[in-house]
Amino acid sequence: MKILVTGYTGQLGYDVVREGARRGLEMHGVGSRDLDITDEAAVFELVRQLKPDALIHCAAYTAVDKAEDDREACWQVNVEGTRHLAQAAREIGAKFMYISTDYVFDGEGETPFTEEDSTGPIGYYGLTKYEGEKLVTTLLDHWFIVRISWVFGVNGNNFVKTMLRLAETRNELNVVADQFGSPTYTFDLAHLLIDMILTDKYGIYHASNEGYCSWTDFASEIFAQAGKAVKVNAITTEQYPTRAVRPRNSRMSKQKLVDQGFKPLPHWQDALRHYLTHEVN
């Protein structure tokens, strides 16, 4: 099977290509320097030339705060870029997998969101990702939409790396305690995505490591596992203002994965342990 993966230089795209290659699939990863997905002609040229059996679209404009002011660039990547890729995939009859986000929800309540729950993004980044979802469902017949949250992996920047870096010079940190979700380890997620793309079990899925935590819980566990003596002070969202509003509830139900016969990802604490042991120097 031949698979084209966008966002190869990012955390998830890198691991998806790595996992597919490990299984003997013909993987073609492209980053922004290889392909400008906002360039319709370039997208069609590459897809027509490569003729992949499937396209896994990991590339995205993910600077959540910057997106509030840099709206045109965010829209071009997350909406128009997705449109071009979906149309190209449709032309050659390729399967399409779109990586989405917990930010498509409004973040209200404490109950995990299901795939059938109403969306209601509260920030511009989330809005563009939801618009991308709508394009995929409108333009294509054979599609997967996979919503993920709180991503960390070996390639690129993430919360774990930030905490470990701060631990080198700080012995005390303030971390938000009233936003809840599930960390997603790209190594584990990549395994699931390859499992999924090899099937015809199309639809919307939620995928993250098992269990829920706050950012404070996550930071405390990072320091505990890494053996760093850093005191974590719990603060509120209001005490840490950001340009874009963050959802307080990013919990997502993954029951559909089980119902469709896919293996759930490991618990987030186990995922963190694997990451710190095998992939962080």
N, C-alpha and C positions, 0 to 999 in steps of 0.2 A: 504493500500500500504506500502511495506517495502522498505526503502531507506537507502543506505549506503553513508555516507558523509565523505570524507577525509579532513584533515586539520581542524579537530574539535577544536583544541586548538588555532586556529587563529581567526581573526576577522570575516570573512565571514562564515566559517564552523560552528562556534559557533551559529551565528544567524540563519543559515539555519536549524540546528537541533532544535533550539528553536522554530522557526516558524512552522516547520513541526509537532512537538509535540503538539503545540497549536491547530493545526487543527485535531489532533487525528490520525496522521500517525505514523507508526512504524519506528522511526528514530534510526539509529545506527551510532554514530559519532566516528571516530578514529583519534587520533593524531599520531605524529611520534613515541611516546613511545609505542603506541599500535600496530602500523604496520609500518614496514620499506618498503615503496613502491618500493624501489630499489631491494628488495628481491623478485624475481619472485615466488619462491615456497611459501613464506609466503602470498603473495597476492592471489594466486590461492587457497591456503588452506582456507583463510578467506572467500573469495567470494563463493567458493563451499559449505562451511559450512552454511553460512548465506543465500545464494540464494536470494539476494535482487531483487526487481522488477526494481529498478533504482539505479544508482550510480552517485552521484554528486561529482565531483573531484575538490575540492577547494585547496588541498595541493599543495605547490609549493616552489621552491627556489626563494625567492624574494629580496635577498640582491643584489640590482642592481650594486653597485660599486664593492662589493666583487666578484661578478660573473666574472668580467673581468680577475681576476687572479686565482680564484678557479673554473676553467672551468669544470674540470672533475666532481666535486660534483654537480655543477649546471646542467650539462647534465644528470647525473644519475637520479636526482630527476625529472627534468622537461620533459625529453624525455623518458628515459628508464622506469621511474616510471609510466608515462602515458601509455607507451606501455603495461606494465604488466597489469594495471587496465583495459585498453580497451580490451585486449585479454581475460581477465577473464570475463568481462561483455559480450563479444561476445559468449563465451562458454555457458553461462546460459541464453542468450537471454534478458539481462537486458538493459533498456534504459541507455544512457550515456550522462552526461552533463560535459563539460570541461570548466573551468573558465580560460579565456585568458585575454589579456591586450591590451591597446592602444600602447604599445611598439612594437607591430608587424608592425607598420607603421613607415615611415621615418620622420614624424613630420614636413614635409615641407608644405609651403603654409598657408592659413588662412581659407580654406574651410573645413567644417566638413567631415571626412572620412565616407564613406558608407561601408556596408558589402561587396560590390562588388569591392571596390577599391583595387588596387594592394598593396601588402604588401612590406616592405623593411626595416626590423629592423636595427637600427644603433648601437645596443649594443648586447653583448652576451646574456644577460637575455632575451631580445626580440627575439633573434634568436632561443633560446631553446623553448620559448613558441610557436613560429610559427611552429617549428618542431613538437611540441606536437599536434598542430592543424592538421597538415598534417597526422599524425598517426591516429588521430581520424576519419578523413574523409576517410582514406584508409581502415582501419580495420573494421569499423562499418557501419551499415545501419541506425540504429535508434539513432541519435546523435544530441546534441545541443552544439554549441560553443558560449559562452557569453563573449564578451570582455568588460572589466570594466576599470576604471581609478580612481586615487586619492582616495583610499579607506580609510574610517574611520568608527570605530565601538567601541562598549563598551569593547571588549576583545582584548588585545594586544596594541601595540604602533602605533601611527599615527601622522599626521601633527597637528591635533587639540590639542592632548595631549601635543605634543612638544611645541607648541606655548603657551599654558596655563602654562606649567612648566617654560618656559623662562620668562614669564610675572611676575613670583614670584620674580625674581632677576634683571630683566632688564626693563628699561623704554623706550628703543629704540632698534629697530631691523632692520637689512637689509634683505630684502626678494626679490627674483627674480620676475621681472615684465614682462618679455618677453617670458614666457612659459604659454600657455593657455590650459585649459581643463575643465572638469566637475568633481567636487567631487562626490563620491559615498558612500552613507550611507548604511552600511551593513544591517541595520534593514529594510530599504525600499527594498533593492535589494533581500534580502531573501524572502520577500513576493512574488516578481515577479518570482523568481526561482522556488518556490513551485508551483505557478500558472502554470508555463511553463512545469514543469516535469509531470504534470497531464494531459498534452495534447500530441498529436502526431504532433505538428506543428514544426517539426525538422528544423535545419538549423543554420546559423550563425546570431547572434544578437549582437547589441551594447546596453549596459545598464548602465546608470549612472543617477544621478539626473539631472533634467532639468536646462538649463541655462549654460553659460560659464563664466569663470573668469580666472584671472591670480593668481599666488601664492600670490602676493601682495594683490590683492582683497580679497582672501580667508583669509589671516592673519588679514587684517583690519576688516573684518566682524566678525571673531572670537572674537577679542578684543572688538569690539563694543557690540556684544551680551552678552559677559561675563562681561561687565562693567570694563574692564581693561584699564588703561590709559597708553598705549604703543604707541609710535610713530613708524610708519612703513615707512622705507626708501626704495624706489624702486631702485633696482639695475639690471644690465644686467646679462645674463648667463655667459658672459666672466669675470665678476667681482666675480663670485662664482664658480670657477672651481671644477669639480668633476671627479672621476676616469672614470665613464661611462658617455657618452654623453646623455643628456636628450632631448627628442623631444620637440621642441618649440610649435608645434601644436598638441595637444592631443584632439582636438574637434572631437567628433564622432556623426554622425547623428543617432537618435533613431527612425526615421520614420517607420522602419520595424516593431517595436513593435506595433505601432498603426495600421499599415496595417494588422497585424496578429491578431488583436483583444485584445492585451494586454494593460493594463492600464499603462501609463507613470509614472515614479517615480515623486514625488513632486519636486518643485524647490529646488536647493541646499541650499538656504538661509533658507527655511522652514525646510529642513532636519537638518541643523545645529542647528536651534532653538529647535527642538524636542530632538536632541542629548544632547544639553547642559542642557535642562530642566529636562529630564527624566533619563539620563544615566551617566552624569558626576557629581561626587560628588564635 
